[in-house]
Amino acid sequence: MAWTPMFLAMAVQAAPVTLAIDDARFAPLDPGNPNGPQMAVLRGDPATGPSDMLMRFSRGQGVPHVHSSDYRLVVLEGVMTHAQAGEGAGAKPLGPGSYWFQPGEQPHLDGCLSERCTMFISWSGKRDARRAP
């Protein structure tokens, strides 16, 4: 069987990944804000997607925003909220083990109710974020 470039790309994506949480390398989402949200890439390239990552941020409410791609999220640490635009006040607290699926291009709002929140996120495409219109 010949190894075509597409076949090679599929083989690279299928490589197993094992990583202890203590070995995850967190870096600021915004290098200009080293104390802001941080992410650790586990698999893939968030700039092009798909990818898996860990994300951490401190207590606070985010701003309504959208992403180009769908994502799936599991809360690992802390208590979070997640709501579609306009539903923020009634968002149910979501502790460790909680899950949500967020379709791309749909405005939503996330918050951390505890001192720190850590989550696992799996992106179907590139990871980006922009304020909701």
N, C-alpha and C positions, 0 to 999 in steps of 0.2 A: 504494500500500500504506500502510495506517495504521500508525503507530508506537505499538503498545500498550506499557504499562509492562514487560511480560515481554519483549517484543521488544527494548526499549531496554536492559534489564538484560543480555540475551544479547549485544547489540552492544558494551556496555561491557566485558564479560568477554573478548570476542574481540579487544580492542585489542592491537596488538603491543607488546611490551616489550623494550627493549634497554638493558643496563646494564653498564658496565665495573666490574670488581671494585673498583677504586679509588674508584668513586662510590657504592658500597653504604654505607648509613648504619646502622652497628651501634649498638644500644642494649641496655642490660642487660635481661635477662628480668625480673629483680627490681630495681627502682630502689633498693631498700634495700641491694643488694649489687652495687655498680658494678664490682667485680672478678670477678664470677661469669659464668655463661654469657651470651652476647650473641647477638642475632638482628638480621638486616636483612631487612625484608619486600621482596620483589621484585614480587609480584603478589597481589591479593586482600586480604582482611581476615582475619587469623588468629583474631579473636574470633568470627567467624561462618562463615568458610570458604566455599569452598575457598581455598587460598593456596599460594604458593611462597615459600621463604625460604632465607637462608643462616644457619647457626648456628655459633658458635665457643665452645669452652670449653677450659680448660687440663687438664693431666694430672690424672687421678683416676678413681675408680670412682663411678658414680652409684648411686642406690638403686633397688630394684625399683619400677616404676611402671606406670601404664596411661594411655592416651589414649582419648578418646571416639571419635575418627576413625581410619581407616586412614591410613598414610603410606608414602611411598616415599623412600628416602634414598640419596645417593651421597656417599661420602667424597671430599673434594677435597684435603685436606691433613692430614698426620699419620697415625697408626695407631690404629685404634679396635677395640673389641670390642662385640659385640651378641649377647645370648643371651636365651632365654626363661627365665622364672623357674625356678630350680633347676638351670640349666645353666651358670651363671657361670664356674665354675672351668675348664671345658673350652672356653671360647669361643676361636675362631680369630682371630688378629690380622688386621685388615682395613685395607689401605693404600689410597692414592688410586686411584679408579676402582671400588672395591668398592661393592656395592649390597645393600640389603635392603628387603623389603616387610614392614611390621608391621601386622597387622590390629588394629583398634580393640578395646578392652576385653580385651586379652590382656596379662598382666603380663610385663615384660621388663626388661632391665638393660643399660645402655650404659656404656662407659668409654673414656677417652682414654689411650693408652700413651705418647704423645709429649708434648713441651712444649706443643703447641697442636694442636687438631683443628678443621678447618673442614669443614662438610658442606652439601650442598644437600638440602632437604626439600620435598616436595610433599604437601600435606595434602588429603584428599578432603572434609573438613568442617572444623569449628572446631579450632583448636589449643589443647589444654589438657593438663594433666598432674596426676596425683594419685598418691600412694603406693599401691602394690599392697596389697590386704588381706592 
